[in-house]
Amino acid sequence: MFRVLCAAVASAVLSGFAFLLVTGQYTNDGPVVLHLSATHGLHLGDLFVVTGWAVAMAMLAVLAWPHRRPVSRAGRPGPWR
């Protein structure tokens, strides 16, 4: 349960930072890839932020996923505790 809580907090912080990066205005945003309105659009730099966010969220899900320890054929836990 502690791992899931840590992953949830880390994902909330990561999502907040990614949101700030995507909604901010920077000198090196890159060209607009997708126009959302007359004054807003998705820049090339935003794609890197979104890709990094997606990879990081997937890794947090892997870390938070409950792992079962392997059981030996005799039904007892193995020596790899």
C-alpha positions in Angstrom: 0.0 0.0 0.0 2.9 2.3 0.8 4.3 1.9 -2.8 0.9 2.8 -4.3 0.7 5.9 -2.1 4.3 7.0 -3.1 3.5 6.4 -6.7 0.3 8.4 -6.5 2.1 11.4 -4.9 5.0 11.2 -7.4 2.5 11.1 -10.3 0.6 14.1 -9.0 3.8 16.1 -8.7 5.0 15.0 -12.1 1.6 15.8 -13.7 1.7 19.3 -12.1 5.2 20.0 -13.5 4.3 18.7 -16.9 1.1 20.9 -16.9 3.2 23.9 -16.0 5.7 23.1 -18.8 3.1 22.7 -21.4 1.0 25.8 -20.5 4.0 28.1 -20.1 5.6 30.3 -22.7 9.2 29.7 -23.5 11.6 31.1 -26.1 12.5 27.6 -27.4 9.0 26.1 -27.7 9.6 25.2 -31.3 7.2 25.4 -34.2 3.5 24.9 -33.7 2.5 21.3 -34.6 -1.2 21.5 -33.9 -3.3 24.7 -33.7 -5.9 24.5 -31.0 -7.2 28.0 -31.3 -6.1 31.4 -32.8 -3.8 32.0 -29.8 -3.0 28.5 -28.5 -1.4 25.5 -30.0 0.7 22.4 -29.3 4.4 23.1 -29.9 7.1 20.6 -30.8 8.7 21.1 -27.4 5.4 20.1 -25.8 5.5 16.8 -27.5 8.8 16.0 -25.7 7.1 16.9 -22.3 4.1 14.8 -23.0 6.2 11.8 -24.1 8.4 12.1 -21.0 5.3 12.4 -18.8 3.8 9.2 -20.4 7.0 7.2 -20.0 7.4 8.4 -16.4 3.7 7.5 -15.6 4.2 4.0 -17.1 7.3 3.5 -14.9 5.4 4.6 -11.8 2.7 2.2 -12.6 5.2 -0.6 -12.9 6.8 0.3 -9.6 3.4 0.5 -7.8 2.0 -2.7 -9.3 1.7 -5.4 -6.6 4.4 -8.0 -7.0 4.0 -11.6 -5.9 7.0 -13.4 -4.8 7.7 -16.7 -6.6 6.9 -19.9 -4.8 9.0 -23.0 -5.0 7.5 -26.2 -6.4 7.3 -27.5 -2.8 4.9 -24.7 -1.9 7.4 -23.0 0.3 9.0 -19.6 -0.3 12.4 -20.0 -1.9 15.7 -18.9 -0.5 15.7 -15.6 -2.5 13.8 -13.6 0.1 
